[in-house]
Amino acid sequence: MSEQKYYPEDILVEKMENGEYGWLDYVNHYSAEWQEEYSNYCEENGLSIGNESAAEFVRHKDAELESAMENGEA
């Protein structure tokens, strides 16, 4: 079995812009932590794993980061 490959954010954005990746690919290739958090996010919110819920998860993570920055936690 091949090992999961993760990419820096700029590479992931480029792959999405080129149409090579969708949101689910983005989440799955960002980090192992994101894969686990995404799985839990879907389970907790009754969502199916797919591009739509992956896009929602990324928006959720952006909001978390923004909040942490506003609170001086990031």
Secondary structure, DSSP 8 states (H G I E B T S, - for coil): --------HHHHHHHHHTTS--HHHHHHTT-HHHHHHHHHHHHHHT--SSHHHHHHHHHHHHHHHHHHHHTT--
